[in-house]
Amino acid sequence: MLAAFLAQAVFAEEVTFLLHWSHQAQFAGYYVAKEKGFYQKRGREVVIKRGGYDVDGRACLTEGKPVFCTTMLFTALEDRDKGLPLVHLAQVVNRANFTLVAWKKNGIAKPEDLQGRRVSLWLKEFEAPYDAFFKRYHLQPRKEPQYFTVNLFLRRGVDACAAMYYNEYHTIQQCGIDPEELTVFEMWKHGFDFPEDGIYCMAQTAESQPDLCRDIAEASLEGWVYAREHQEEALDIVMDYVRRGHVPTNRAHMKWMLEKMLVSIFPGPGDKWQFGVLSPESYDNAVRLLREQKLIKNAPPFEDFHRAIGGLNKIEPRTASDCHSRFRGNDTVSK
Amino acid sequence: MLVNRSIAARMAVFVLVGAGCILGAIIGYSYFAVRRMLMEELRSEAEYMAKAAVNRIETVERSVEKIVQGMAIDLEMSSLSTNDMYQLLRRTLEENRAIICGAAIALDPANGGITNYCAPYVYLDKGQLVAKDLGAGNYHYDVWDWFNLAQKLRMPVWCEPYFDEGGGNILMVTYCYPVFKGDEFYGVVTSDVSLEWLADMLAKISKDIGGYAWLISANGTFITHPKRDLIMNETIFSTAEAHPDPALRAAGRKTGQRMIRGETDFIPFTSVVTGKQGWLYFAPVPSTDWSLAVMFLREHLMEYIFGLNKVNLILGTIGFALLLIVALAIARSITYPLRQLASATRTMAQGDLDKALPEIKGEDEVAQLASAFDNMRGDLKKYIVQLQEATAARERMESEMRIARNIQMDLVPKTFPSRKEFEMFGLLEPAREVGGDFYDYFMPDDQHIFVFIGDVSGKGMPAALFMAVTRTLLKAICRVERNPAFILRRLNDGLAESNDSSMFVTLFCALIDLSTGECKYSNGGHNPPFVVRASGAVTSLPLTGDVAVGIMPKMEFNEKLFALQAGDTLFLYTDGVTEAMNPTGDLFGENRALEELRQTHGATGEQMVKSMREKLRVYAAGAEQSDDITMLAFRFLGEG
C-alpha cells in the first residue's frame, strides 16, 4: 500500500493551484495543505503559484492542463459571464472583508462625504461591492486605479482607498496611521456581505476528473482547519512562502491577516453559513447584485455553477471557532 | 540595637555613616554630572553624525533629482523617437554611473487612444549598459508605484525602496518624474539608485558611536537596519506591534510617528527590535521624507561612566577603610579613661572608698568627670563618717529616752491597794516616749485616800522632769496637808518659785473619806472628772474656777464637796482621752466618753479603763496618738 502511495505520489500529474494575489496569510490554508502533505496524502502533487495584476490567470486556466484557482465569487461570476467556464468547488471565505478607508482629516465621516472625491479601487475584478455601495448612496466618486500598494492613499493622492479588512487596513496602520485618523466603511455593514474566496476549476476539469477536484478541495479545507488549530505553525509556513516569494511583509501583519481570515472562514455563534459551503441563497444574492450593477448579464443556475464534490463533511471543524469572539464580535451584531 | 553597642562602635558607625553619605553624595553628583555632560556630548555627536549622514543622502538624492529633471525637460521640450529615448537614457547613465544604476522613460500606455505599453529602460549590469523595453510583452508597468504615484500625484516622487530581484537583490529606490506635454500626461521618467552604500555608511556610524543607526522610509519601512531581515519587511510600527510590552508598543509607535512626521529629537528609547535601552536621535531626510535614527546604547554609556567613576569608587573605598581605623582609634582613646572610671566606680560601689581613682591627665571633659568622681569619693567618705557619728548619737539619746520613759512609767503606780471599801485602776500611755501626764494616789491614814491626775504642759523630757518634780512635791505636801485646796496652793507656790521654764501643770486632787464616801476636791485647771453612779447616771464634777498650777505664786484654790455612794465610780482622765482623734481629725469628745462610761457602769475600775482604752483605739482607727492617754478609775464600794 505504501508502495502504491509512493508510486502515485511520484508519478502523479502536477496540478497548478493558482492564487488570486501575491503570497500572504490570505492563502495560509493552501500552503498548510501543501506543506503538511494534505494534497500528497491524497496522491496529488500540487504547485502553488501566486497571482496578481502581473499574472494572467485566464491564460493559465485555459492552457488545457488541470488548474485550480482561488478567486472571489464576484470575479468568478463575471468570468462566467464573459464565457470562461469556471465552476465552483468550495467556498472558503463566506464573510466579506471589503472596506473603504478614508481620511477623517479630509472631512469624510459618512458615505455621502465621498461624493466627488478621489477614491482608489481595485478596478475590474474587485470593484463590484464598491459600485453597489456607491449606487446605494447615489455617489459618483472619482475612481482611480489601485494596484499592489496603498501608497497613493498614504501620500494623500486620494481621499479614500479600497482596503481589505484583513490586509490593507492593517498595512495602513503599520505605516503609522492610527485607526482614529481613518473613517472605515465596512461594506458588509452597508448590506454588501458576499462570499469571497472560493476554490474553482474549469468545467472541463470538473467533468473529467471529479476525484481530483474533490481531493484538491478537501485537502485545501483540511489545510484551513489545521491552520486554525495551529496558528503559529501556519504563520511559520506563511512566512516561509512570503520570504521565498520576496514579498515584503512581516509576521505581525500576517498574524493579523490570518486571524481575520479565520473568522471569515469558520462560522461563529450566530453565523448562518457553513464552513466550506456556498449556500444557494448567498449565490443568488451575489447574482442579483451583479445584475443590478449591470456587471453581468447572465448567470448560470446554482447547480451549474457549483459542483458538489462530496466528502466535505469529513473535514468539518470540530468546534465553533473561538477566534470569532476575539475579533469580529461587533460586526456580527451589526449585520 | 545600636544603643547597646559601645561608644567606640557607635562613634565609628556614626562617623562612617556620615562619611558614607558624603562620599555617596559626591559619587552620585559626579555620576550625574558626568552623565549630563556625556548626554550633552552625545546629543551633539548624534546631531553632527546624523546631519552629516543626512547631508550625504541629500547630496546624492538632489543629484538624482537633477539628473531625472534634466531628462524630463528633454522629453517635454522635444519630440523624441524611441531610439532617441534610448540614446538619452544611455547618455545620462554613462555620465552619472557613479550615482544612478538605471533609468527609464515609461510612456503613458493610454496615450494616443490605444493601449500601448512602451518603456525604454537602460540599466547597469556588471558595469555594462543594458537596454530593454519594460513594456515588452504587454507588461503592465502602470500597476507599479513608480509609475502610478508619479502619474496620480502629478509631481516627482521618491518611491518606497525595494529589493531589485533581477539585479542581485540590491536595495534600490526609484525617483519618478511625471512628464506632461502641455496639460496632458505623457509618461514617467525614472532613475534607480542603489542604496547599498547607505548600509555601509550607517554601519560605520554604528561602529563609531557604539550603537547603531537605521533609516526608515516615509511609510516607516526600514531601509537600513543592522538586522537585515527587517529591511523592507518591517516598519517601525510593525516591530512595535509585535512587541509584547504594551508600554514599549505605544512608545515605539509614537516615536515612529514623530519620525515620519519629520521631527527631530533626542530621547531616551528602548528598542522594540533589540530590547536594548539607550538614547535615540532622529532627524528627517527632507528630499525623500525618510527619517534617520541614531541609537546610543545605554550599556556603552554606562560602561564609560562606570570607568570614570571606578577610580572615585576605589579611592572612596580606601578612604573609607582608613576612616574606619581612625574613627575606632579616636573613639577608643576617648573611652579608655571612661572604661577605667567605670571599673573604679564598680569597686567604689562595693564600699571601697579608699581606692584611688585612675589618674587622668589633661583638662578635658573626661578629666573633669574623673575629678568630680574623686571629689564625690571624698565627700562620700566624710558623709559616711558623719552619718556614723550622728547615728551613734541618736541611738544614745534614744536609749536615754527609753530609760527616762521607764523611770516615768515607774513613777506612776501600777499596783493598787486591795481594800473592801474601794477598788481602783490607772493607766498611762504616753504619746511620745516620755510624757507629761501622771496619776497617783496616797493614803494619809486608813480612812482616807488622795487621788490625783495631772497633765504637765509640753511633752518630752522637760514635761517628764516637771511631772517628776510635781509628783515629788505633791507627795511631800500630802504628808502634811489634808486639804486639796491647800495642797494645790502649796504645790503652786513650790512650782512657781523657781519655774524659769514657765511650765505648769493642770491638776485634779480629791480626798475621799472611805467610811462615808464624802469627797473633797480641788481642780487646778484640769478636765472635770466624771462621776459614774451605780445607777448608770454619769455627770462631770463641777469646775472650781481655778487655773493651772505653777503659773504664778501666791494663788488661792477653791475646794468643793460631793459624795460617792457605794458602787459609784470617780473617773479621772486627761485631755488625751477626749481629744483623741480619728484619721480625719475629729475629736473623740466628752459625749462619746460619757456614753462609754454609761455603758460600762457597774464594772470594775480596771474594766472601765480598759474598755475606754479599747474604744479609743477603735475610734483612732490607726491614726497616730497625739497626746498622752491617762485614766484613773476609783470605784467606791462603801463597805467601811
Interface residues (C-beta under 8 A of the other chain):
Chain A: Y53 D54 S120 E144 P145 Y147 F148 T149 N151 L152 L154 R155 G157 V158 Q173 Q174 C175 G176 D178 H246 P248 T249 N250 R251 A252 H253
Chain B: Y139 H140 D142 V143 W144 D145 N148 L149 K152 L153 V157 C159 E160 Y162 F163 E165 N169 A218 N219 G220 T221 M232 N233 E234 T235 I236 F237 S238 T239 E241 A242 R253 G256 Q257 I260
